[in-house]
Amino acid sequence: MSETLSINKILIANRGEIAVRVIRACRDLGIPNVAVYSDADRAALHVRFADEAVHIGPPPVRESYLDIDRIIAAAKKTGADAIHPGYGLLSEREAFAQACADAGIVFIGPPPAAIRTMGDKQAAREAVKKYGVPVVPGTEPGMHDEDIITYAAKHIGFPLIVKAAAGGGGKGMRAVYSLDDLPAALATARREAESAFGDGRVYVEKLLVGARHIEFQILADMHGNTIHLGERECSIQRRHQKLVEEAPSPFMDDELRKRMGDMAIAAAQSVGYVNAGTIECLVDKDRNYYFLEMNTRLQVEHPVTELVTGVDLVKEQIRIARGRRMGPTESVLDPKGWAIECRINAEDPYNGFIPSVGKINTLITPTGPGVRVDHGVYSGYEITPYYDSMIAKLICFGETRSEAMLRMRRALNEYTIMGVKHNIPFHINLLNSFSFIAGQFDTKFVEERFSMTTYESDPSEEEIEHAAIAATLVAHRNQQLAAQVVAPAKRDASNWKWFTRYERMHR
């Protein structure tokens, strides 16, 4: 039985939209909060919103947001007795969780031992394998020498993916399609991993072609209760960075959700996990699933789970860290409604997604029923080159996937950002694509089959059926469509309008 702890003030060891998100949860619970900031973030929104703010150094993250000593000192200076790490930065550092414990500060996250095991991707694979959890074939722990990895790669077979042993978020990952390309990929991944996580260890595993990226949200408290809150579909990616997430997944059925949910719980229990975490998997076309890794923190895409379950994950994190039983009592096998999240980034989708910096001159965010915007910017805010390019997360909810998609299209068209380039046009085009409307995509869809400047090729019959249903907001699953529909080479309207016209013609 766990002892109930008192948390009187929370320091948020992060920045941007997630810092604002945690501050709001603290306010909802009536808990005073403290922000930390670098020179570049002196005028940031999370600094303005917080009850207190402490300067922790210059813009580079290694000298500010990744400096454990400075953050612990800021907590002691302000009397904060708990720290929420957000996501990224120090959120998956065992050393940070241990430093909090050593200083008598509550770390709002898993215990250091769980971070150590699951934070090392190879160690995590070995831990869950003991419980019968399937994993993608790859190199074993300790195999970090280039010659050994090269030897193992020949036996695993190409294509492969090089991955950082520590951290996540797409950093330190490179796809490799031939033996000749492996040395350069290893070197690049090591440099990126060292820069992002302070740990240059890498490993390789088989690259599954045509797979979907599906993850399960885990909650576990100190009273022995572990549940999952359903899955999230995260297959819309570019260079291993997620762009769009939704819950539930259009690919899942009840039987697969039950099997994968049970696996996710078993994986979390294998390391005595406590607090919020995510089990990430790849699922192939035949519905075989494989454990990828566990993120021992809150995910960027957590809002879609919140909208379909009604569970405030940040408040649950704080509740669990206090030693209390978590609010939800059983796993979610029947999500209510549908939620989609688009990551709004400062980058140019017409020019290779090159990051954009500068001042946001005009910012008009969408509102209305079923629309949520999590952001940390405002009109006049300066986008700097020091940090991640994400401006905001736009999340839309609907009773069905069709309604959520149409609401997202409306919200994206209302969203106005001037002064920097952004990827809203990419999201609008994606929402208009046949494949996305039909739910027919995988992790390589954006890179290999999506274009910002041209329409997709003629859709398959299955895609036509699904897209027509989505576009008209009517569940005509039993309606017989024509055997073949050939779209004109040039259209005067979007795919949605085109399908609406087609639907009307065949009623």
N, C-alpha and C positions, 0 to 999 in steps of 0.2 A: 504494500500500500504506500502510495507516495504522499509526502508531506506537502501541504498547501503553502505556497510561497506568496509573499507580499511584493508586488511590483508597484513602486511609487513614481518612477520617472523612467522613460525610455529614450535612449539615444538611438538615432537612425544612422547607421554607418553606411550611408549610400547617398545618392544624389538623384536629380531628375524626377521623372514621373513616379518611380517606385517610392522615393522618399516622401513625395506628396501623398501617395496612397497610404503609406503607413502612418503618417501624421494624422490623416483623416480617421483611420481606425482608432488611433489613440484618443482623438477628440471624442469619438463616439462612446468610448469606454470611460471618459473622464480622467485619462491619465496624462499628466504633463509630459512634454516631449522636447527633445533637443536635436537640432540639425548640426551637421558638420559641413564645412565648405572650404574649397580651395580659392586661390586668388581669382580664378576664372569664373567661379560660381558665386562671387560676393553678392550679386544682385539676382540670384536664381530664385525661382518661385518657392522651392522647398525652404529656403532661408527666410523668405518673407512670411511663410505660413507657420513656421515653427514657433513654439513658445520661447525658446532660447536657441542661439546659434553660436558655434565655436569655430574659429578659423584654424585649419590644420595644415596649411602649407601652400606651396606653389602649384600651378596647374598639373604637371605630370602626376599620374596616379601613384607612381612609386614613392613620390615625395608627399603624398597627401592621403588619398582614399585607400591606399594599400599599406600605409604606415601604421602597423598595429600599435606601436607604443604611443603614437600621437592620439589615436582614437581612444585607447584606454585612459590616457591622461585627460582627454576631454570629458569622458564619462565621470571620472573622479572629481574633476574640477566643478562640474555642474550638479554632482550628487545623483547622477543617473545610476540606478541599480539594475538596469537591464539594457541590452543592446539588441536591436533588430538589424540584421545584415542586409535585408532586401535580397536582390539577386545579383549575380556577377560579383566583381571586386573580391571582397573577403568572405563571401557567403559560404563558400565550400572549402575554406582553409581550416584544417584541423588545428593548426597553430593558433588561429584567432579564437576559435571556440575554447581551446585550452587556456589561452591568456585571459579570457573573460572569467573562466572558472577560478583560475589562480588569483584573480583580483577580487573575487567575491561578487562578480557581476553575472546576472542571469543571461545566458545566451539564448535568444529566441530562435531555436533551431534544434537539430539533432545533437546527441552527445558526440564528443570528439572521436570516440572509437568508431562510431557509425560513419562519420565523415571520412575517417582514415581509410576504412575498407571500401566504402562505396565511392569515395572521391577518387580513388585510384581505379581507373576503369578496368584494368586487368585483374586486380584483386577482387573487384565486384563480380566479374565473370566467374572467377573460381569459387566465390562464396555461394552464388546462386546455383551453380552447376551441382553442388552437393545436395540440393533440394529438388533435383530433377528438372530445373528450369532450362529450356533449350537456349543455346547461345550461338551466335554466328561464328563459324570456324575462324581461328586467328592464332597469333603467337601467344606463348605462355608468359607468365610473370618472370621477370629477370632477363628476358631476351631483348636487350636494348642495343647490343653491339650491331653495327651495320652488316657485318659479314654473316652473323647468325640470323638476322632478320631476312637478309637476301636468300639464305639457304632455305629458311622456312617458307618464304614467299613462293619459291618454286614448287613446293609441295602443296601449298594451299591452292594455288592457281590464280590466274588473273581473270577479270579485273580485281584489284584490291583497293582498300582505302587505308591510308596512314592516319592514325589518330593520336592525339595527345593523351598520355596516361592520366594526367591531372586536368581538372577544369572541364569546360564544355562550351556551349554557345557557338559551335562551329569553328572555334579557334584551333589552330594546329591540325587541320584536317586537309588531306589531299588525296584525290582519286588517282590511281595508277593503273594504266592499261597494258604496260609492257615492262619487262625486266630492265630495259635500258633507261626508262624514266624513273625507276625506283630511287637511285641515289640522290637525285635532285629533289624529289618529293620528300625524302627523309630529312634532308638538310633544311629545306624550307619550313617543314612542319616543326622541326626542333627549334628553329629560331623564333617562330611565331608562338610556340608553346612557352618558351623561356620568357619571352616578352610579356605574354598575357598572364601567365600563372607562376612565373619564377621556377618552373620545372620543365626541363627540356626533354624528358623521357617520352618516347613514342612507341607505338606498337602497330601491327597491321592486322586487318581482318578481311575476310571475303566481302567484296562489294556485291550486294544482291541487286540485280537489274530488275526494274519494274516493280519494286517494292513500295509499300506505303509506310509512312512514319506515324505510328499510333502510340500514344502514351496514356498512362493511367495515373490519376491523382490519388495519392495515399495520404491518409491521416492516421496517426497513432498516438495514443496518450500514455501516461506513466502508469496506468492501471491495467495494462495488458490488452487494451482494445486496439485493433488495427482494422481499418476498413478502406475501401476505395470509393471514390466519388465519380466513377465512370471514366470514359475515355475522351481524349481530344485528338482530332485529326490534324496533323501537322505536316502534311506532305508537300504543301506549296512552299518550296524553298528555292533559294538561289545561293550556290556555293556553301551549302550546309547551314545557311542562315534562314530561319523561318520568316515567312512574310505574311501568311494568312493561317489562322487556326480556327477550328470550329468544334463544337460539341453539340450532339454526339457526332460520330463519324458516319458518313453516308455509306461506308463500306461494311460496317458492322452489322451483325445480327445478334439475337439474344443468346444463342449458343456460344458464339465466339466471345461475346462480352463476358459471359460467365466464366469461360475457361481462362481468358486472359486476366480477368479480375482476380481470380483465385491465384494465378501465377504471381501477379503483382503483390498481393498480400504475403504470399510465401517468401518472395524475394526480400520484402521489407523486414519480415520477421526473422529472416536468416541472420541479420546483423543487429537485432534488438533495436530496431529503428523507433524513434520517437519524434513527433512533430510532423510538419507537412513535407512531403517529398513526391517525386515523380519517377515512375518506372517507364523508361522509353524502350520501344520495341520496333522492329521491322516486321512487316507482314507481307508475304509474297502473294502472287496471284491465286495460289491454291489454298490460301488462308492458313498457311503454316506461319507461326510467329516465332521470333527470336529476340531474346533479351539483348538490348544494346548497352544500357547504362542506367544508373540511378542518379538523378539530380537531387542532392541533399539540401534543398532550399525551395523557396517559392519560385514558380516559373513566371516568365514574362506573360504567358498566355493564361494565367489563372482566372481572369475575369469571365471567360466563356463558361468555365465550370461553375463559377458563382451564380451566373444567370440561370443555368438549367437545373441547379440544385437548391438555390436559395441559401447557400452556406457562405458566410463571410470568412474566407480562408485566413486573412490576416488576424481577425479577431480570434479565430480558433487557434492560431499559432500562439497568441498571447495567453489565451485560456490554458492551453496545454502546458506552456512554459511555467505557468503558475502552479502546476501540479494538479489541476482540476481535470475531471472527466470531460472529454470533448462533447460538443453538443449533439452532432449526428450519431445515431446509434447503430446503423447498419449500412452496408454497401448499397450504392445506387445502381440498380439494374434497369431502371425505367426513368431516364431523364425527362424532365418536363419542358417541352418546347425545344427551341434550337437557337444557338448563339454563334455568331461569326465575329472574329477579330481581324482587323487589318492594321498592320504596323505602318504608321506614317513616318517615313524616313526622309531626312534632308539629303536627297541624292537625285541624280538626273536619270530617269529610266530610258530616255532617248539617246543617252551617251554612255552606255556601259555601266550605268548606276554609279557614276562617279560622285563621291560625297560633295555636298555643297555647304559652304560656310557663309556667314554674313548675318545681317540684322533682319529679323522678321518685322516688316513694316506694317503689315495688316494681318490680323488673325480673326477669322470668324468661324467658330466651331458649331457644328450641327447640334440640334436639340430635338425634342419631340418624344413621343411614346417609343419605348424600346431602344433608345439611343443613349450610349454612355461613352464619354471621352475621358480617358486617363492621360493627363499630360503634365508637363512641368515648364511650360513656356507661356509667353504673353506677347502682345504687340510691343515691339521695342526690344525684345529679348535677342541676345547675340548668340548665334550658333558658332561654336569655336571648333578648331580641329583637334582638341585634346581628348574628346570623349566620343562615345557611341553616337551614331547619326540619327537615332530614333527621336522623333519629335513628340509623338503621341501614339496612343492605341485607340482606335475607333472600334467600339464593340456594339453590335446590334442584335437584338433579340426578337424572335417571332414565334408564333405557335407552331409553325412548320418551317422547314428549310426554305421553302419558297418565299414565305413572308420575311424571313430573316434576310434573304438575299435581296429582295426588292427594297427592303428598308435600308440595307447597306448601300445600295445604289443611290437611293435618295439622299442619304447622309453624305456620301462621298461627293455628290454634286453640290451639296450645300457648303462643304468644307472649303474655306478660302484661306490660303497662305500666300502672302506676297513678300518678296525680299530675298527668298532663297528658293532654289529648285527643290521639288519634292516628288514623291512617287505616287501621289493620288491618281494621276493618269494611268499608271500601271494597274492600280486596283480596279479602276473603272473598266479598263479593257479586259481584265481578268474576269470580272463579274459578267461581262458580255460574251465570254467565250463559250462555245458549245460544250467543251469538255468539262469546264468547271460547273456549268449549270447542271450537267448530267451527273456530276460526281465521278467522272471517269478521268482520274489523274494519278500520278505517282510522284516520287521525290525528284524525278528528272524532268517533269513536265515543263516547268518554266524555262529551263536551260536548253531543252532539246525540241520542244514542240510549240512553244508560245512565242508570239511576235508582237511587238508594240505597233508595227506599221502595216501588217496585213491580216486579213481574216484567216481563220483556220481553213483547212481543206474541208470538202463536203463532209458533214457529220454522218456517223453511222446511224442505222435505224434506232438502235438503243439510245444513243445520245439525243436523237430527235424527240423520242418519246419522253425522256426525262426532262429535257429542256422545255418542251411545250407545257408540261405539267407545272414546272417552276414558274414559267413566264406568266401563266394565266391564274396562278394561285388556286387552282382547282385540282383535286386528287382524282384525275381521270385515268387511273392506272389500268382500268379494264377496257379502255377505249381502243379500238383498232385504228392504227394510223396507216397511211398509204405505204405501199411496199417500198417506194423509193421517192425521195424528194431531192431535187437538185437545186441548190441555192444559186441565184444569179451571181455572176462574177463581181458585179458592182451593185451595191444596195444603197437605198436612200434612207435607211434606218438601221438601228442596232439589231443584234440577234434577237433580243427580247421582243421588239416590235414586230420583227419579221415572223417569229413563231406565233405571236398573237394573231397576226393576219392569217397565217396558215391554219391555226386552230379554228378561227371563225369560218374559213372556207370549207372545212370538213365536218362541221357540226350537222 
